[in-house]
Amino acid sequence: MKTQLLLIAMISLSVNALTATNECDCTEIVQSADCKGGCTWSSADSSCSAKTVDCTTYTTQPTCDAVNTCAWNDTTSKCATFTACADYTVTAADQCYDKDSTCVPGTTGTDGKTPCKTGSVTCSSFSNAADCNFKSPSSNAVCWFKANTCSQIDVSKCSTITDQDVCTILCKWTSAGACAAYTCADMTTAEACDTVLTDDFSGVNICSWDSATSKCSDAADVSALTSANCFDKTAGYYYWDGSACSECSGSSSNGYILAFIGFIAMLMF
Ligand SMILES: *[C@@H]1O[C@H](CO)[C@@H](O)[C@H](O)[C@H]1NC(C)=O
């Protein structure tokens, strides 16, 4: 009986992927090498903290509007912290979408200028790819133009994505014609064998490379990771705590869904 239980425990351990759902908060990072991306290292007190966004450092409308919390003020031609959709009037109606994900164009006046207002995107209102693609009707959907129609695609999970082009941005399109999350086994090089996104983008599965067989598979633990690769090989879901690779307790924001939508800003400009 005991042996059986042990066997069951071992089997379930070996098939369970090592999933991490909390990205490190800047403040739990203790070595400067891991303090990057949205974090900044202070050598004065050897601490890592979140970078503060200074909107005034962005001097063009596209770079300004691409930053989540900033928006371009057409009156002053300056970048400042986003306030409210209705505060903005733009020369091209489409620019309202760039101010914030909650903004849509209002009615264009006789002067050709368009006041923005709070509202949500309706994919079907767009009639070409440039206007349609990557607009975001909600935090887990994007618009996509195909067969002359702008449709709303659910991007809350790889497995819900019905369009191949949208799928392959972050997930894989299977031979069965469906979208699915990558697995560690899909990674064919040691470099690519680090993490794969979970199906619902809520975290990552940690992978491990076997150099003897040149195969990537689900990691059982992170004991092989070092101060030099713990953070990077876990996509920032673990950090080097001084003596071991430790799981982050940080925020469990749906980082990658946001990335999916944020991406968009990048592709648009
Ligand atoms: C743009 O700048 C003007 C002048 O400073 C200010 O009155 C206005 O409120 C600003 N608009 C927004 C949306 O911040």
The ligand as an SDF file (V2000), in Angstrom:
LIG
                    3D

 14 14  0  0  0  0  0  0  0  0999 V2000
   -3.5200   70.1330  -22.2650 C   0  0  0  0  0  0  0  0  0  0  0  0
   -2.8100   71.2710  -21.8480 O   0  0  0  0  0  0  0  0  0  0  0  0
   -3.6420   72.3930  -21.5620 C   0  0  0  0  0  0  0  0  0  0  0  0
   -2.7180   73.5580  -21.2850 C   0  0  0  0  0  0  0  0  0  0  0  0
   -1.8550   73.2960  -20.2220 O   0  0  0  0  0  0  0  0  0  0  0  0
   -4.5380   72.0540  -20.3940 C   0  0  0  0  0  0  0  0  0  0  0  0
   -5.3930   73.1480  -20.1160 O   0  0  0  0  0  0  0  0  0  0  0  0
   -5.3620   70.8270  -20.7310 C   0  0  0  0  0  0  0  0  0  0  0  0
   -6.1230   70.4570  -19.6200 O   0  0  0  0  0  0  0  0  0  0  0  0
   -4.4680   69.7000  -21.1590 C   0  0  0  0  0  0  0  0  0  0  0  0
   -5.2820   68.5910  -21.6240 N   0  0  0  0  0  0  0  0  0  0  0  0
   -5.1810   67.3970  -21.1120 C   0  0  0  0  0  0  0  0  0  0  0  0
   -6.0230   66.3650  -21.7250 C   0  0  0  0  0  0  0  0  0  0  0  0
   -4.4090   67.1150  -20.2230 O   0  0  0  0  0  0  0  0  0  0  0  0
  1  2  1  0
  1 10  1  0
  2  3  1  0
  3  4  1  0
  3  6  1  0
  4  5  1  0
  6  7  1  0
  6  8  1  0
  8  9  1  0
  8 10  1  0
 10 11  1  0
 11 12  1  0
 12 13  1  0
 12 14  2  0
M  END
$$$$
